[in-house]
Amino acid sequence: MPRVRASCIALVALALSACGDQRAPSWELTGSTMGTTFSVVLVAPSGSAVPASVETRIHEALDEVDRLASTWRADSELTAFNTAKSTDWLPVSAAFCDMLEQALDVARETGGAFDVTVGPLVNLWGFGPGRIVDEPPADDLLEAARQLVGFEGISTDCALPAARKRDADMYVDLSGWAKGYAVDQVAQLLADDGFADFMVEIGGELRVGGHNAEGRNWAIAVEAPATDRRVAQRVVRVSDTSVATSGDYRNYFEFEGRMYSHTIDPRTGRPVAHRLASVTVVDDSAARADALATALLVLGPEEGPALAESLGVAAYFLVRDTDAIREKTTTGFDRLRE
Protein backbone atom coordinates (compact mmCIF):
# COMPACT_ATOMS: atom_id res chain seq x y z
CA MET A 1 0.00 0.00 0.00
CA PRO A 2 1.30 3.50 -0.81
CA ARG A 3 2.52 5.66 2.04
CA VAL A 4 -0.08 8.01 3.50
CA ARG A 5 1.46 11.35 4.41
CA ALA A 6 -1.55 13.56 4.98
CA SER A 7 -1.39 16.20 7.66
CA CYS A 8 -2.92 15.03 10.92
CA ILE A 9 -5.48 17.79 11.38
CA ALA A 10 -7.54 16.28 14.16
CA LEU A 11 -9.11 19.43 15.57
CA VAL A 12 -11.63 21.72 13.94
CA ALA A 13 -13.24 24.87 15.33
CA LEU A 14 -16.82 24.36 14.26
CA ALA A 15 -18.25 27.17 12.12
CA LEU A 16 -21.46 28.47 13.64
CA SER A 17 -23.86 30.50 11.52
CA ALA A 18 -24.93 33.90 12.74
CA CYS A 19 -28.55 34.99 12.82
CA GLY A 20 -30.65 37.61 14.54
CA ASP A 21 -28.47 39.56 16.95
CA GLN A 22 -25.71 36.95 16.98
CA ARG A 23 -22.25 38.17 16.15
CA ALA A 24 -20.43 36.94 13.06
CA PRO A 25 -16.68 36.64 12.38
CA SER A 26 -15.65 39.98 10.93
CA TRP A 27 -12.31 38.86 9.54
CA GLU A 28 -10.59 35.63 8.52
CA LEU A 29 -7.12 34.88 7.20
CA THR A 30 -6.05 31.51 5.79
CA GLY A 31 -2.90 30.30 4.09
CA SER A 32 0.08 27.97 4.22
CA THR A 33 2.96 27.89 6.66
CA MET A 34 5.48 25.40 8.03
CA GLY A 35 4.42 22.74 5.55
CA THR A 36 0.77 22.87 6.54
CA THR A 37 -2.22 25.26 6.60
CA PHE A 38 -3.23 27.97 9.03
CA SER A 39 -6.38 29.89 9.85
CA VAL A 40 -6.98 32.98 11.97
CA VAL A 41 -10.50 34.15 12.82
CA LEU A 42 -11.27 37.41 14.62
CA VAL A 43 -14.73 38.02 16.05
CA ALA A 44 -15.80 41.61 16.66
CA PRO A 45 -18.98 43.68 16.93
CA SER A 46 -20.53 44.63 13.60
CA GLY A 47 -18.77 47.53 11.93
CA SER A 48 -15.45 47.07 13.70
CA ALA A 49 -12.47 47.35 11.42
CA VAL A 50 -9.35 45.21 11.53
CA PRO A 51 -6.19 47.22 10.78
CA ALA A 52 -4.51 46.20 7.53
CA SER A 53 -1.24 45.80 9.43
CA VAL A 54 -2.61 42.82 11.37
CA GLU A 55 -2.39 40.47 8.38
CA THR A 56 1.16 41.58 7.65
CA ARG A 57 2.25 41.06 11.25
CA ILE A 58 0.65 37.61 11.40
CA HIS A 59 2.58 36.54 8.31
CA GLU A 60 5.77 38.00 9.79
CA ALA A 61 5.27 36.06 13.03
CA LEU A 62 4.69 32.80 11.16
CA ASP A 63 7.70 33.38 8.91
CA GLU A 64 9.89 34.07 11.94
CA VAL A 65 9.01 30.75 13.59
CA ASP A 66 9.60 28.93 10.31
CA ARG A 67 12.99 30.64 9.98
CA LEU A 68 13.88 29.58 13.50
CA ALA A 69 12.67 25.99 13.62
CA SER A 70 12.15 24.47 10.17
CA THR A 71 13.99 21.24 9.37
CA TRP A 72 12.98 21.69 5.73
CA ARG A 73 14.70 25.06 5.21
CA ALA A 74 18.42 25.19 4.51
CA ASP A 75 18.56 28.72 5.92
CA SER A 76 16.75 28.09 9.23
CA GLU A 77 18.51 28.55 12.54
CA LEU A 78 17.68 24.96 13.46
CA THR A 79 19.35 23.68 10.29
CA ALA A 80 22.45 25.72 11.12
CA PHE A 81 22.55 24.17 14.60
CA ASN A 82 22.02 20.66 13.26
CA THR A 83 24.69 20.92 10.58
CA ALA A 84 27.34 22.47 12.85
CA LYS A 85 29.96 19.75 13.38
CA SER A 86 30.90 20.95 16.85
CA THR A 87 30.33 20.07 20.50
CA ASP A 88 31.25 23.59 21.64
CA TRP A 89 28.74 26.17 22.77
CA LEU A 90 27.17 27.66 19.64
CA PRO A 91 25.73 31.18 19.67
CA VAL A 92 21.99 31.16 18.95
CA SER A 93 19.25 33.76 19.01
CA ALA A 94 17.34 34.39 22.22
CA ALA A 95 14.12 33.23 20.53
CA PHE A 96 15.67 29.95 19.36
CA CYS A 97 17.20 29.28 22.78
CA ASP A 98 13.90 29.95 24.52
CA MET A 99 12.04 27.61 22.16
CA LEU A 100 14.61 24.83 22.59
CA GLU A 101 14.76 25.20 26.38
CA GLN A 102 10.99 25.03 26.74
CA ALA A 103 10.86 21.91 24.57
CA LEU A 104 13.61 20.30 26.67
CA ASP A 105 11.58 21.05 29.81
CA VAL A 106 8.73 18.90 28.45
CA ALA A 107 11.22 16.19 27.49
CA ARG A 108 12.44 16.10 31.10
CA GLU A 109 8.87 16.21 32.43
CA THR A 110 7.83 13.22 30.31
CA GLY A 111 10.97 11.13 30.84
CA GLY A 112 11.93 11.46 27.18
CA ALA A 113 8.62 10.30 25.69
CA PHE A 114 8.78 13.67 23.97
CA ASP A 115 12.35 14.07 22.73
CA VAL A 116 13.62 16.80 20.41
CA THR A 117 16.56 14.61 19.37
CA VAL A 118 14.33 11.93 17.82
CA GLY A 119 15.05 13.40 14.38
CA PRO A 120 17.53 10.71 13.17
CA LEU A 121 14.89 8.06 13.84
CA VAL A 122 12.12 10.10 12.19
CA ASN A 123 14.32 10.54 9.12
CA LEU A 124 15.35 6.88 9.06
CA TRP A 125 11.72 5.80 9.03
CA GLY A 126 11.05 8.21 6.14
CA PHE A 127 8.92 10.77 7.97
CA GLY A 128 11.40 13.66 7.90
CA PRO A 129 12.68 15.98 5.16
CA GLY A 130 14.81 13.25 3.56
CA ARG A 131 13.89 10.30 1.40
CA ILE A 132 10.60 8.41 1.69
CA VAL A 133 10.83 4.75 2.65
CA ASP A 134 8.20 2.03 2.35
CA GLU A 135 9.60 -0.64 4.63
CA PRO A 136 11.21 -0.79 8.08
CA PRO A 137 14.93 0.05 8.22
CA ALA A 138 17.57 -2.59 8.88
CA ASP A 139 18.40 -3.26 12.53
CA ASP A 140 21.99 -2.02 12.22
CA LEU A 141 20.83 1.31 10.79
CA LEU A 142 18.23 1.58 13.52
CA GLU A 143 20.80 0.98 16.25
CA ALA A 144 23.19 3.54 14.75
CA ALA A 145 20.44 6.17 14.73
CA ARG A 146 19.48 5.39 18.32
CA GLN A 147 23.01 6.26 19.44
CA LEU A 148 22.29 9.87 18.46
CA VAL A 149 18.99 10.09 20.36
CA GLY A 150 18.68 11.39 23.91
CA PHE A 151 17.50 14.84 24.95
CA GLU A 152 20.08 14.89 27.75
CA GLY A 153 22.68 15.40 25.03
CA ILE A 154 21.39 18.91 24.26
CA SER A 155 22.28 21.81 26.57
CA THR A 156 21.15 25.43 26.58
CA ASP A 157 22.38 28.57 28.29
CA CYS A 158 19.83 31.21 27.43
CA ALA A 159 21.65 33.87 29.45
CA LEU A 160 24.30 33.91 26.68
CA PRO A 161 22.25 32.72 24.60
CA ALA A 162 23.90 29.51 23.35
CA ALA A 163 23.28 25.80 22.85
CA ARG A 164 25.45 22.75 22.34
CA LYS A 165 25.32 19.08 21.41
CA ARG A 166 27.00 16.20 23.24
CA ASP A 167 27.70 14.60 19.86
CA ALA A 168 28.36 16.78 16.82
CA ASP A 169 26.11 14.53 14.72
CA MET A 170 23.04 14.94 16.95
CA TYR A 171 19.99 16.27 15.14
CA VAL A 172 17.22 18.30 16.76
CA ASP A 173 13.67 18.09 15.40
CA LEU A 174 11.26 20.73 16.74
CA SER A 175 8.30 19.60 14.62
CA GLY A 176 6.38 18.57 17.74
CA TRP A 177 6.83 22.04 19.25
CA ALA A 178 7.08 24.65 16.51
CA LYS A 179 3.48 24.66 15.23
CA GLY A 180 2.12 25.15 18.74
CA TYR A 181 4.79 27.77 19.42
CA ALA A 182 3.70 29.66 16.31
CA VAL A 183 0.06 29.49 17.47
CA ASP A 184 1.11 30.98 20.80
CA GLN A 185 3.05 33.77 19.09
CA VAL A 186 0.14 34.79 16.86
CA ALA A 187 -2.36 34.57 19.73
CA GLN A 188 -0.15 36.82 21.86
CA LEU A 189 0.13 39.28 18.97
CA LEU A 190 -3.66 39.47 18.73
CA ALA A 191 -4.12 39.81 22.48
CA ASP A 192 -1.54 42.61 22.61
CA ASP A 193 -3.54 44.41 19.90
CA GLY A 194 -6.66 44.24 22.05
CA PHE A 195 -8.49 41.41 20.31
CA ALA A 196 -10.34 39.30 22.89
CA ASP A 197 -12.32 36.90 20.67
CA PHE A 198 -10.25 34.88 18.20
CA MET A 199 -9.18 31.48 16.99
CA VAL A 200 -5.68 30.65 15.73
CA GLU A 201 -5.09 27.23 14.13
CA ILE A 202 -2.00 25.78 12.49
CA GLY A 203 -2.08 22.21 11.22
CA GLY A 204 -4.72 21.22 13.76
CA GLU A 205 -3.06 22.81 16.80
CA LEU A 206 -5.08 25.77 18.00
CA ARG A 207 -5.67 28.45 20.57
CA VAL A 208 -8.92 30.29 21.20
CA GLY A 209 -9.57 33.53 22.99
CA GLY A 210 -12.87 34.74 24.40
CA HIS A 211 -15.96 33.59 22.53
CA ASN A 212 -17.13 32.61 19.08
CA ALA A 213 -19.59 34.38 16.77
CA GLU A 214 -22.52 33.38 18.97
CA GLY A 215 -20.94 34.71 22.15
CA ARG A 216 -20.36 31.18 23.42
CA ASN A 217 -17.22 29.23 24.17
CA TRP A 218 -15.57 27.91 21.02
CA ALA A 219 -16.78 24.48 19.89
CA ILE A 220 -13.83 22.24 19.09
CA ALA A 221 -14.42 18.93 17.34
CA VAL A 222 -11.98 16.12 18.13
CA GLU A 223 -11.68 13.89 15.10
CA ALA A 224 -12.50 10.18 15.24
CA PRO A 225 -9.44 7.99 14.53
CA ALA A 226 -10.41 6.78 11.05
CA THR A 227 -8.17 6.69 7.98
CA ASP A 228 -10.97 6.79 5.40
CA ARG A 229 -13.17 9.65 6.63
CA ARG A 230 -13.24 12.68 8.88
CA VAL A 231 -15.98 12.79 11.51
CA ALA A 232 -16.14 14.19 15.02
CA GLN A 233 -15.68 11.80 17.92
CA ARG A 234 -16.47 14.47 20.50
CA VAL A 235 -17.05 18.21 20.71
CA VAL A 236 -15.66 20.26 23.61
CA ARG A 237 -16.28 23.92 24.35
CA VAL A 238 -13.38 25.99 25.61
CA SER A 239 -12.28 29.59 26.02
CA ASP A 240 -8.90 31.28 26.52
CA THR A 241 -6.92 28.08 26.14
CA SER A 242 -5.13 25.85 23.64
CA VAL A 243 -5.97 22.42 22.25
CA ALA A 244 -3.72 19.96 20.42
CA THR A 245 -4.18 16.39 19.21
CA SER A 246 -1.66 13.72 18.24
CA GLY A 247 -2.84 10.64 16.34
CA ASP A 248 -1.39 7.65 14.54
CA TYR A 249 -3.83 7.46 11.62
CA ARG A 250 -3.00 10.26 9.14
CA ASN A 251 0.72 9.79 8.42
CA TYR A 252 1.87 6.20 8.09
CA PHE A 253 2.88 3.45 5.72
CA GLU A 254 1.97 -0.22 5.53
CA PHE A 255 4.38 -3.09 5.04
CA GLU A 256 3.42 -6.76 4.98
CA GLY A 257 0.02 -6.02 6.49
CA ARG A 258 1.27 -3.87 9.36
CA MET A 259 0.79 -0.12 9.80
CA TYR A 260 3.84 1.96 10.77
CA SER A 261 2.91 5.32 12.29
CA HIS A 262 4.92 8.54 12.01
CA THR A 263 4.92 8.74 15.83
CA ILE A 264 8.28 7.30 16.87
CA ASP A 265 8.94 6.09 20.41
CA PRO A 266 12.38 7.55 21.25
CA ARG A 267 12.89 4.77 23.80
CA THR A 268 12.62 1.93 21.27
CA GLY A 269 13.46 3.72 18.05
CA ARG A 270 10.33 2.30 16.42
CA PRO A 271 6.83 3.61 15.60
CA VAL A 272 4.31 3.24 18.39
CA ALA A 273 2.50 -0.12 18.27
CA HIS A 274 -0.24 -0.05 20.86
CA ARG A 275 -4.00 0.51 20.98
CA LEU A 276 -3.91 4.24 21.78
CA ALA A 277 -5.10 6.00 18.59
CA SER A 278 -5.05 9.65 19.60
CA VAL A 279 -4.55 12.05 22.49
CA THR A 280 -6.02 15.53 22.86
CA VAL A 281 -4.53 17.93 25.41
CA VAL A 282 -5.98 21.22 26.66
CA ASP A 283 -3.37 23.62 28.07
CA ASP A 284 -2.65 27.33 28.37
CA SER A 285 0.16 26.97 25.81
CA ALA A 286 -0.40 25.46 22.37
CA ALA A 287 3.28 24.47 22.18
CA ARG A 288 3.11 22.60 25.47
CA ALA A 289 -0.22 21.00 24.51
CA ASP A 290 1.34 19.85 21.22
CA ALA A 291 4.38 18.32 22.92
CA LEU A 292 2.40 16.70 25.72
CA ALA A 293 -0.05 15.15 23.25
CA THR A 294 2.91 13.59 21.42
CA ALA A 295 4.44 12.28 24.65
CA LEU A 296 1.18 10.81 25.94
CA LEU A 297 0.58 9.10 22.59
CA VAL A 298 4.05 7.56 22.77
CA LEU A 299 3.42 6.30 26.32
CA GLY A 300 0.29 4.39 25.32
CA PRO A 301 -3.15 3.60 26.79
CA GLU A 302 -1.99 2.90 30.35
CA GLU A 303 1.16 4.96 30.96
CA GLY A 304 -0.20 7.97 29.09
CA PRO A 305 -3.30 8.58 31.21
CA ALA A 306 -1.33 7.83 34.38
CA LEU A 307 1.30 10.49 33.60
CA ALA A 308 -1.31 13.02 32.50
CA GLU A 309 -3.21 12.55 35.76
CA SER A 310 -0.06 12.90 37.85
CA LEU A 311 0.87 16.13 36.04
CA GLY A 312 -2.64 17.56 36.28
CA VAL A 313 -2.97 17.64 32.48
CA ALA A 314 -6.42 17.92 30.89
CA ALA A 315 -6.25 15.06 28.40
CA TYR A 316 -8.67 12.99 26.32
CA PHE A 317 -7.62 9.55 25.01
CA LEU A 318 -9.16 7.45 22.24
CA VAL A 319 -8.24 3.78 22.59
CA ARG A 320 -8.97 1.05 20.06
CA ASP A 321 -10.87 -1.93 21.42
CA THR A 322 -11.77 -4.98 19.36
CA ASP A 323 -14.82 -3.46 17.73
CA ALA A 324 -15.08 0.08 19.10
CA ILE A 325 -13.24 3.20 20.23
CA ARG A 326 -13.05 3.61 23.99
CA GLU A 327 -12.64 7.03 25.63
CA LYS A 328 -10.42 7.81 28.59
CA THR A 329 -10.25 11.19 30.29
CA THR A 330 -8.27 12.78 33.10
CA THR A 331 -9.79 14.67 36.00
CA GLY A 332 -8.64 17.94 34.46
CA PHE A 333 -10.43 17.20 31.21
CA ASP A 334 -13.60 16.18 33.02
CA ARG A 335 -13.64 19.60 34.71
CA LEU A 336 -13.99 21.38 31.37
CA ARG A 337 -17.39 23.00 31.19
CA GLU A 338 -19.05 25.33 28.73
C-alpha positions as CSV (number, residue, x, y, z in Angstrom):
1,M,0.0,0.0,0.0
2,P,1.3,3.5,-0.8
3,R,2.5,5.7,2.0
4,V,-0.1,8.0,3.5
5,R,1.5,11.4,4.4
6,A,-1.5,13.6,5.0
7,S,-1.4,16.2,7.7
8,C,-2.9,15.0,10.9
9,I,-5.5,17.8,11.4
10,A,-7.5,16.3,14.2
11,L,-9.1,19.4,15.6
12,V,-11.6,21.7,13.9
13,A,-13.2,24.9,15.3
14,L,-16.8,24.4,14.3
15,A,-18.2,27.2,12.1
16,L,-21.5,28.5,13.6
17,S,-23.9,30.5,11.5
18,A,-24.9,33.9,12.7
19,C,-28.6,35.0,12.8
20,G,-30.7,37.6,14.5
21,D,-28.5,39.6,17.0
22,Q,-25.7,36.9,17.0
23,R,-22.2,38.2,16.1
24,A,-20.4,36.9,13.1
25,P,-16.7,36.6,12.4
26,S,-15.7,40.0,10.9
27,W,-12.3,38.9,9.5
28,E,-10.6,35.6,8.5
29,L,-7.1,34.9,7.2
30,T,-6.0,31.5,5.8
31,G,-2.9,30.3,4.1
32,S,0.1,28.0,4.2
33,T,3.0,27.9,6.7
34,M,5.5,25.4,8.0
35,G,4.4,22.7,5.5
36,T,0.8,22.9,6.5
37,T,-2.2,25.3,6.6
38,F,-3.2,28.0,9.0
39,S,-6.4,29.9,9.8
40,V,-7.0,33.0,12.0
41,V,-10.5,34.2,12.8
42,L,-11.3,37.4,14.6
43,V,-14.7,38.0,16.1
44,A,-15.8,41.6,16.7
45,P,-19.0,43.7,16.9
46,S,-20.5,44.6,13.6
47,G,-18.8,47.5,11.9
48,S,-15.5,47.1,13.7
49,A,-12.5,47.3,11.4
50,V,-9.3,45.2,11.5
51,P,-6.2,47.2,10.8
52,A,-4.5,46.2,7.5
53,S,-1.2,45.8,9.4
54,V,-2.6,42.8,11.4
55,E,-2.4,40.5,8.4
56,T,1.2,41.6,7.7
57,R,2.2,41.1,11.2
58,I,0.6,37.6,11.4
59,H,2.6,36.5,8.3
60,E,5.8,38.0,9.8
61,A,5.3,36.1,13.0
62,L,4.7,32.8,11.2
63,D,7.7,33.4,8.9
64,E,9.9,34.1,11.9
65,V,9.0,30.8,13.6
66,D,9.6,28.9,10.3
67,R,13.0,30.6,10.0
68,L,13.9,29.6,13.5
69,A,12.7,26.0,13.6
70,S,12.2,24.5,10.2
71,T,14.0,21.2,9.4
72,W,13.0,21.7,5.7
73,R,14.7,25.1,5.2
74,A,18.4,25.2,4.5
75,D,18.6,28.7,5.9
76,S,16.8,28.1,9.2
77,E,18.5,28.5,12.5
78,L,17.7,25.0,13.5
79,T,19.4,23.7,10.3
80,A,22.5,25.7,11.1
81,F,22.6,24.2,14.6
82,N,22.0,20.7,13.3
83,T,24.7,20.9,10.6
84,A,27.3,22.5,12.8
85,K,30.0,19.8,13.4
86,S,30.9,20.9,16.9
87,T,30.3,20.1,20.5
88,D,31.3,23.6,21.6
89,W,28.7,26.2,22.8
90,L,27.2,27.7,19.6
91,P,25.7,31.2,19.7
92,V,22.0,31.2,19.0
93,S,19.3,33.8,19.0
94,A,17.3,34.4,22.2
95,A,14.1,33.2,20.5
96,F,15.7,30.0,19.4
97,C,17.2,29.3,22.8
98,D,13.9,30.0,24.5
99,M,12.0,27.6,22.2
100,L,14.6,24.8,22.6
101,E,14.8,25.2,26.4
102,Q,11.0,25.0,26.7
103,A,10.9,21.9,24.6
104,L,13.6,20.3,26.7
105,D,11.6,21.1,29.8
106,V,8.7,18.9,28.4
107,A,11.2,16.2,27.5
108,R,12.4,16.1,31.1
109,E,8.9,16.2,32.4
110,T,7.8,13.2,30.3
111,G,11.0,11.1,30.8
112,G,11.9,11.5,27.2
113,A,8.6,10.3,25.7
114,F,8.8,13.7,24.0
115,D,12.3,14.1,22.7
116,V,13.6,16.8,20.4
117,T,16.6,14.6,19.4
118,V,14.3,11.9,17.8
119,G,15.1,13.4,14.4
120,P,17.5,10.7,13.2
121,L,14.9,8.1,13.8
122,V,12.1,10.1,12.2
123,N,14.3,10.5,9.1
124,L,15.4,6.9,9.1
125,W,11.7,5.8,9.0
126,G,11.0,8.2,6.1
127,F,8.9,10.8,8.0
128,G,11.4,13.7,7.9
129,P,12.7,16.0,5.2
130,G,14.8,13.2,3.6
131,R,13.9,10.3,1.4
132,I,10.6,8.4,1.7
133,V,10.8,4.7,2.7
134,D,8.2,2.0,2.3
135,E,9.6,-0.6,4.6
136,P,11.2,-0.8,8.1
137,P,14.9,0.1,8.2
138,A,17.6,-2.6,8.9
139,D,18.4,-3.3,12.5
140,D,22.0,-2.0,12.2
141,L,20.8,1.3,10.8
142,L,18.2,1.6,13.5
143,E,20.8,1.0,16.3
144,A,23.2,3.5,14.7
145,A,20.4,6.2,14.7
146,R,19.5,5.4,18.3
147,Q,23.0,6.3,19.4
148,L,22.3,9.9,18.5
149,V,19.0,10.1,20.4
150,G,18.7,11.4,23.9
151,F,17.5,14.8,25.0
152,E,20.1,14.9,27.8
153,G,22.7,15.4,25.0
154,I,21.4,18.9,24.3
155,S,22.3,21.8,26.6
156,T,21.1,25.4,26.6
157,D,22.4,28.6,28.3
158,C,19.8,31.2,27.4
159,A,21.7,33.9,29.4
160,L,24.3,33.9,26.7
161,P,22.3,32.7,24.6
162,A,23.9,29.5,23.3
163,A,23.3,25.8,22.8
164,R,25.5,22.7,22.3
165,K,25.3,19.1,21.4
166,R,27.0,16.2,23.2
167,D,27.7,14.6,19.9
168,A,28.4,16.8,16.8
169,D,26.1,14.5,14.7
170,M,23.0,14.9,16.9
171,Y,20.0,16.3,15.1
172,V,17.2,18.3,16.8
173,D,13.7,18.1,15.4
174,L,11.3,20.7,16.7
175,S,8.3,19.6,14.6
176,G,6.4,18.6,17.7
177,W,6.8,22.0,19.2
178,A,7.1,24.6,16.5
179,K,3.5,24.7,15.2
180,G,2.1,25.2,18.7
181,Y,4.8,27.8,19.4
182,A,3.7,29.7,16.3
183,V,0.1,29.5,17.5
184,D,1.1,31.0,20.8
185,Q,3.1,33.8,19.1
186,V,0.1,34.8,16.9
187,A,-2.4,34.6,19.7
188,Q,-0.2,36.8,21.9
189,L,0.1,39.3,19.0
190,L,-3.7,39.5,18.7
191,A,-4.1,39.8,22.5
192,D,-1.5,42.6,22.6
193,D,-3.5,44.4,19.9
194,G,-6.7,44.2,22.1
195,F,-8.5,41.4,20.3
196,A,-10.3,39.3,22.9
197,D,-12.3,36.9,20.7
198,F,-10.3,34.9,18.2
199,M,-9.2,31.5,17.0
200,V,-5.7,30.6,15.7
201,E,-5.1,27.2,14.1
202,I,-2.0,25.8,12.5
203,G,-2.1,22.2,11.2
204,G,-4.7,21.2,13.8
205,E,-3.1,22.8,16.8
206,L,-5.1,25.8,18.0
207,R,-5.7,28.4,20.6
208,V,-8.9,30.3,21.2
209,G,-9.6,33.5,23.0
210,G,-12.9,34.7,24.4
211,H,-16.0,33.6,22.5
212,N,-17.1,32.6,19.1
213,A,-19.6,34.4,16.8
214,E,-22.5,33.4,19.0
215,G,-20.9,34.7,22.1
216,R,-20.4,31.2,23.4
217,N,-17.2,29.2,24.2
218,W,-15.6,27.9,21.0
219,A,-16.8,24.5,19.9
220,I,-13.8,22.2,19.1
221,A,-14.4,18.9,17.3
222,V,-12.0,16.1,18.1
223,E,-11.7,13.9,15.1
224,A,-12.5,10.2,15.2
225,P,-9.4,8.0,14.5
226,A,-10.4,6.8,11.1
227,T,-8.2,6.7,8.0
228,D,-11.0,6.8,5.4
229,R,-13.2,9.7,6.6
230,R,-13.2,12.7,8.9
231,V,-16.0,12.8,11.5
232,A,-16.1,14.2,15.0
233,Q,-15.7,11.8,17.9
234,R,-16.5,14.5,20.5
235,V,-17.0,18.2,20.7
236,V,-15.7,20.3,23.6
237,R,-16.3,23.9,24.3
238,V,-13.4,26.0,25.6
239,S,-12.3,29.6,26.0
240,D,-8.9,31.3,26.5
241,T,-6.9,28.1,26.1
242,S,-5.1,25.9,23.6
243,V,-6.0,22.4,22.2
244,A,-3.7,20.0,20.4
245,T,-4.2,16.4,19.2
246,S,-1.7,13.7,18.2
247,G,-2.8,10.6,16.3
248,D,-1.4,7.6,14.5
249,Y,-3.8,7.5,11.6
250,R,-3.0,10.3,9.1
251,N,0.7,9.8,8.4
252,Y,1.9,6.2,8.1
253,F,2.9,3.4,5.7
254,E,2.0,-0.2,5.5
255,F,4.4,-3.1,5.0
256,E,3.4,-6.8,5.0
257,G,0.0,-6.0,6.5
258,R,1.3,-3.9,9.4
259,M,0.8,-0.1,9.8
260,Y,3.8,2.0,10.8
261,S,2.9,5.3,12.3
262,H,4.9,8.5,12.0
263,T,4.9,8.7,15.8
264,I,8.3,7.3,16.9
265,D,8.9,6.1,20.4
266,P,12.4,7.5,21.3
267,R,12.9,4.8,23.8
268,T,12.6,1.9,21.3
269,G,13.5,3.7,18.0
270,R,10.3,2.3,16.4
271,P,6.8,3.6,15.6
272,V,4.3,3.2,18.4
273,A,2.5,-0.1,18.3
274,H,-0.2,0.0,20.9
275,R,-4.0,0.5,21.0
276,L,-3.9,4.2,21.8
277,A,-5.1,6.0,18.6
278,S,-5.0,9.6,19.6
279,V,-4.5,12.0,22.5
280,T,-6.0,15.5,22.9
281,V,-4.5,17.9,25.4
282,V,-6.0,21.2,26.7
283,D,-3.4,23.6,28.1
284,D,-2.7,27.3,28.4
285,S,0.2,27.0,25.8
286,A,-0.4,25.5,22.4
287,A,3.3,24.5,22.2
288,R,3.1,22.6,25.5
289,A,-0.2,21.0,24.5
290,D,1.3,19.8,21.2
291,A,4.4,18.3,22.9
292,L,2.4,16.7,25.7
293,A,-0.1,15.2,23.2
294,T,2.9,13.6,21.4
295,A,4.4,12.3,24.6
296,L,1.2,10.8,25.9
297,L,0.6,9.1,22.6
298,V,4.0,7.6,22.8
299,L,3.4,6.3,26.3
300,G,0.3,4.4,25.3
301,P,-3.1,3.6,26.8
302,E,-2.0,2.9,30.3
303,E,1.2,5.0,31.0
304,G,-0.2,8.0,29.1
305,P,-3.3,8.6,31.2
306,A,-1.3,7.8,34.4
307,L,1.3,10.5,33.6
308,A,-1.3,13.0,32.5
309,E,-3.2,12.5,35.8
310,S,-0.1,12.9,37.8
311,L,0.9,16.1,36.0
312,G,-2.6,17.6,36.3
313,V,-3.0,17.6,32.5
314,A,-6.4,17.9,30.9
315,A,-6.3,15.1,28.4
316,Y,-8.7,13.0,26.3
317,F,-7.6,9.6,25.0
318,L,-9.2,7.5,22.2
319,V,-8.2,3.8,22.6
320,R,-9.0,1.0,20.1
321,D,-10.9,-1.9,21.4
322,T,-11.8,-5.0,19.4
323,D,-14.8,-3.5,17.7
324,A,-15.1,0.1,19.1
325,I,-13.2,3.2,20.2
326,R,-13.0,3.6,24.0
327,E,-12.6,7.0,25.6
328,K,-10.4,7.8,28.6
329,T,-10.2,11.2,30.3
330,T,-8.3,12.8,33.1
331,T,-9.8,14.7,36.0
332,G,-8.6,17.9,34.5
333,F,-10.4,17.2,31.2
334,D,-13.6,16.2,33.0
335,R,-13.6,19.6,34.7
336,L,-14.0,21.4,31.4
337,R,-17.4,23.0,31.2
338,E,-19.1,25.3,28.7
